[in-house]
Amino acid sequence: MTYQPFEIDGAARPSRWLVTCDHATNTVPPFVNGGDLGLPPGEMDRHIAYDPGAAGVARALALALDGPAILTNFSRLVIDPNRGEDDPTLVMKLYDGTIIPANRRAGPEDRERRLNRCYRPYHTALAELAARRTDTIIVSVHSFTRQLRGRPPRPWHIGILHAADTRLARPLVARLRDEPGLCVGVNEPYGGHLPGDAIARHAIAHERPNVLLELRNDLIGTAEAQAAWAARLAPLLTEAAETAGL
């Protein structure tokens, strides 16, 4: 079976919503060091290799919003699609205390191969989906680990990331903060966006409304939890868009 670097779920769904999942899987394609980055399974199952639970949320959220979802089929350790092509962390050699053996010696040819066979096809497909309507809203779904090695626990249940365009993020944060018992971070656990990342390329550069959701991965560890979060978020996103007049 031919390797496919991305998957589109619900391509024919008609709504303006487009859900993306940049770190959907921990797949290592066969052309990358024979399909093995040199890490044990326990490390590949960690947040360093992908965003656990994010794919399930993204699929369910797109279905609830009646729009398509696009998901990567390669580990962020192969190449990170949420980085610009000139970003020094595009191919990580060390992440959260773990050395990535197959990346230590990855040179320009390896990098170009991964760009051409994983990164660029994903971004081309994402660009085509985003352009299918003139009023597209992009929702990017990610997850984060509760605690990095040697760091204090993170208190947030969900983080809302945004750059200068706060049209959707601001009313969404307000609505989420009305939810009982929910700890909401703004540009937490990470700050805003990076130049050339997926939102910068496909939303900000085209003035498309957008928001990036960061869910704590211990809260979305099962299919039931992923579906529940999607069911919770879909109406809040719709309300936030209406409040913003989008």
C-alpha positions as CSV (number, residue, x, y, z in Angstrom):
1,M,0.0,0.0,0.0
2,T,1.4,3.4,-1.0
3,Y,2.2,5.7,1.9
4,Q,-0.1,8.7,2.3
5,P,1.2,11.6,4.4
6,F,-2.2,12.9,5.4
7,E,-5.8,12.0,5.6
8,I,-8.9,14.0,4.9
9,D,-12.0,13.1,6.8
10,G,-15.3,14.3,5.5
11,A,-14.0,16.1,2.4
12,A,-17.5,16.6,1.1
13,R,-18.9,18.2,4.2
14,P,-20.1,21.7,3.2
15,S,-19.7,24.0,6.2
16,R,-17.2,26.8,6.5
17,W,-15.3,25.1,9.3
18,L,-12.0,23.4,8.6
19,V,-10.5,21.4,11.4
20,T,-6.8,20.6,11.3
21,C,-4.6,18.2,13.3
22,D,-0.9,18.8,12.7
23,H,0.4,16.1,15.1
24,A,-2.2,13.4,14.6
25,T,-0.1,10.3,14.6
26,N,3.3,8.8,15.6
27,T,3.8,7.1,12.2
28,V,7.4,6.9,10.9
29,P,7.2,6.4,7.1
30,P,9.3,3.5,5.7
31,F,11.6,5.9,3.8
32,V,12.7,7.4,7.1
33,N,15.4,5.2,8.6
34,G,13.4,2.1,7.6
35,G,10.4,3.3,9.5
36,D,12.2,3.5,12.9
37,L,13.6,6.6,14.6
38,G,15.6,4.5,17.0
39,L,13.3,5.1,20.0
40,P,11.6,2.5,22.1
41,P,7.8,2.2,21.8
42,G,7.3,3.9,25.2
43,E,9.0,7.0,23.8
44,M,7.0,7.0,20.6
45,D,3.8,6.8,22.6
46,R,4.7,10.1,24.4
47,H,3.8,13.6,23.5
48,I,7.2,14.1,21.9
49,A,6.2,12.0,18.9
50,Y,2.6,13.2,18.4
51,D,-0.4,14.8,20.2
52,P,-2.2,11.9,22.0
53,G,-6.0,12.2,21.7
54,A,-6.0,15.1,19.3
55,A,-6.9,13.1,16.2
56,G,-10.0,11.7,17.9
57,V,-11.1,15.2,19.0
58,A,-10.4,16.6,15.6
59,R,-12.5,14.0,13.8
60,A,-15.4,14.3,16.1
61,L,-15.3,18.1,16.1
62,A,-15.3,18.3,12.3
63,L,-18.2,16.0,12.2
64,A,-20.1,18.1,14.7
65,L,-19.3,21.3,12.8
66,D,-20.2,19.6,9.4
67,G,-16.8,20.4,8.0
68,P,-13.8,18.5,6.8
69,A,-10.8,17.5,8.9
70,I,-7.3,17.1,7.7
71,L,-4.8,15.0,9.8
72,T,-1.2,14.2,9.3
73,N,0.1,10.7,9.0
74,F,3.7,11.2,10.2
75,S,5.3,11.9,13.6
76,R,6.3,15.4,14.5
77,L,9.7,13.8,15.1
78,V,9.9,12.9,11.4
79,I,9.3,16.6,10.5
80,D,7.1,19.1,12.3
81,P,4.4,20.5,10.0
82,N,3.6,23.2,12.5
83,R,7.0,24.9,11.9
84,G,8.2,27.0,9.0
85,E,10.6,25.4,6.6
86,D,13.4,27.5,7.9
87,D,12.7,26.8,11.6
88,P,15.7,25.1,13.3
89,T,13.3,22.8,15.2
90,L,11.8,21.5,12.0
91,V,13.6,18.1,12.6
92,M,14.1,17.7,16.3
93,K,17.2,16.0,17.6
94,L,16.4,16.4,21.3
95,Y,12.9,16.8,22.8
96,D,11.9,16.9,26.5
97,G,15.0,15.1,27.5
98,T,14.9,12.4,24.8
99,I,17.6,12.2,22.0
100,I,16.1,11.1,18.7
101,P,18.8,8.7,17.3
102,A,17.7,8.8,13.6
103,N,17.7,12.6,13.6
104,R,21.1,13.1,15.1
105,R,22.7,12.5,11.7
106,A,19.9,13.7,9.5
107,G,21.4,15.9,6.9
108,P,20.1,18.2,4.1
109,E,19.1,15.3,1.9
110,D,17.1,13.6,4.7
111,R,15.4,16.9,5.5
112,E,14.5,17.6,1.8
113,R,13.1,14.1,1.4
114,R,10.9,14.5,4.5
115,L,9.8,17.9,3.3
116,N,8.9,16.6,-0.2
117,R,7.1,13.4,1.0
118,C,5.4,14.5,4.2
119,Y,5.4,18.2,5.0
120,R,4.8,19.8,1.6
121,P,2.0,17.4,0.5
122,Y,0.2,18.0,3.8
123,H,0.4,21.8,3.4
124,T,-0.7,21.7,-0.2
125,A,-3.8,19.7,0.7
126,L,-4.5,22.0,3.6
127,A,-4.2,25.0,1.4
128,E,-6.7,23.5,-1.1
129,L,-9.2,22.7,1.6
130,A,-8.9,26.2,3.1
131,A,-9.5,27.8,-0.3
132,R,-12.7,25.8,-1.0
133,R,-14.8,28.6,0.4
134,T,-14.1,32.3,0.8
135,D,-15.4,32.3,4.4
136,T,-13.3,29.4,5.9
137,I,-12.7,29.3,9.6
138,I,-9.7,27.2,10.7
139,V,-9.7,25.3,14.0
140,S,-6.4,23.6,14.8
141,V,-6.5,20.8,17.4
142,H,-3.5,19.9,19.5
143,S,-2.8,18.3,22.9
144,F,-0.2,18.9,25.6
145,T,1.3,16.8,28.3
146,R,0.3,17.6,31.9
147,Q,4.0,17.8,33.0
148,L,7.3,18.1,31.2
149,R,10.3,16.3,32.7
150,G,11.7,18.4,35.5
151,R,8.9,21.0,35.3
152,P,5.9,21.8,37.5
153,P,2.5,20.3,36.6
154,R,0.4,22.4,34.2
155,P,-2.9,23.5,35.6
156,W,-4.9,24.2,32.5
157,H,-7.5,21.9,31.0
158,I,-7.5,23.7,27.7
159,G,-5.4,26.4,26.2
160,I,-6.5,28.8,23.5
161,L,-3.7,30.0,21.3
162,H,-3.8,33.0,19.1
163,A,-1.6,35.7,17.5
164,A,-2.8,39.2,16.6
165,D,-6.1,37.9,15.1
166,T,-8.4,37.5,18.2
167,R,-11.7,37.6,16.4
168,L,-12.6,34.0,17.3
169,A,-10.3,33.4,20.2
170,R,-11.6,36.3,22.4
171,P,-15.3,35.3,22.5
172,L,-14.3,31.6,22.8
173,V,-12.2,32.2,25.8
174,A,-15.0,34.2,27.4
175,R,-17.5,31.4,26.8
176,L,-15.1,28.7,28.0
177,R,-14.5,30.7,31.2
178,D,-18.2,30.5,31.9
179,E,-17.9,26.7,32.0
180,P,-17.9,25.4,35.6
181,G,-14.7,23.9,36.8
182,L,-12.7,24.6,33.7
183,C,-9.2,26.0,33.9
184,V,-8.6,27.9,30.7
185,G,-5.2,29.3,29.5
186,V,-4.7,32.0,27.0
187,N,-1.5,31.4,25.0
188,E,-0.8,28.7,27.5
189,P,1.0,26.3,27.8
190,Y,2.7,27.9,24.8
191,G,2.7,31.5,23.6
192,G,0.8,32.5,20.4
193,H,2.2,31.3,17.1
194,L,5.5,31.0,15.4
195,P,6.4,32.6,12.0
196,G,5.6,30.2,9.2
197,D,3.6,27.7,11.3
198,A,0.4,26.2,10.0
199,I,-1.9,28.9,11.3
200,A,0.4,31.6,10.0
201,R,0.5,30.0,6.5
202,H,-3.1,29.1,6.1
203,A,-5.1,31.5,8.3
204,I,-3.2,34.6,9.2
205,A,-1.7,35.1,5.7
206,H,-5.2,34.9,4.2
207,E,-7.0,36.8,7.0
208,R,-9.1,33.8,7.8
209,P,-10.6,33.6,11.3
210,N,-8.8,31.0,13.4
211,V,-8.1,29.5,16.7
212,L,-5.7,26.8,18.0
213,L,-7.0,24.5,20.7
214,E,-4.6,22.8,23.2
215,L,-6.2,20.1,25.2
216,R,-4.4,18.4,28.1
217,N,-3.8,14.9,26.9
218,D,-4.7,13.1,30.1
219,L,-8.3,14.5,29.6
220,I,-8.7,13.0,26.1
221,G,-7.2,9.6,26.5
222,T,-10.2,7.6,25.4
223,A,-12.6,7.7,22.5
224,E,-15.4,8.6,24.8
225,A,-13.5,11.5,26.3
226,Q,-12.5,12.8,22.8
227,A,-16.1,12.6,21.7
228,A,-17.3,14.4,24.8
229,W,-14.8,17.3,24.4
230,A,-15.8,17.6,20.7
231,A,-19.5,17.8,21.7
232,R,-18.7,20.4,24.3
233,L,-16.5,22.5,22.0
234,A,-18.6,22.5,18.8
235,P,-21.5,24.7,20.1
236,L,-19.1,27.0,21.9
237,L,-17.1,27.6,18.7
238,T,-20.4,28.2,16.8
239,E,-21.5,30.7,19.5
240,A,-18.1,32.4,19.5
241,A,-18.2,32.9,15.7
242,E,-21.7,34.3,16.0
243,T,-20.7,36.7,18.8
244,A,-17.8,37.9,16.7
245,G,-20.0,38.4,13.7
246,L,-18.0,36.1,11.5
